[in-house]
Amino acid sequence: MSVVRINAISIPGGAGPELEKRFAARAGAVDGQAGFESFELLRPTDGGDKYFVVTRWADAASFEAWMSSQAFGEGHGKPEGGQAPVSSGAELLSFDVVDLT
């Protein structure tokens, strides 16, 4: 059964373009991870302050293995050039995909 993990990232006003730029610089970095199925970065269109990073995995163990991996640590460490973080907070949401057939 697939699982979906959503990282709800709160951003201060005007920081959206920088967040998008940083994600674009890392595009495809997770693609080779075992059990990884898909990635989407969702931009708010309602004036809200949260971006959603939506990932789909073959199972929870695959997601947890990626979270513990060196690749995750490298991608989520201090930005290049010592830049300050773009987000002001984040929340991880976890879902199982329900097969209705």
Secondary structure, DSSP 8 states (H G I E B T S, - for coil): --EEEEEEEE--TT-HHHHHHHHHHTTTTTTTSTTEEEEEEE--SSS-SEEEEEEEESSHHHHHHHHTSHHHHHHTSS-GGG---S-SEEEEEEEE-----
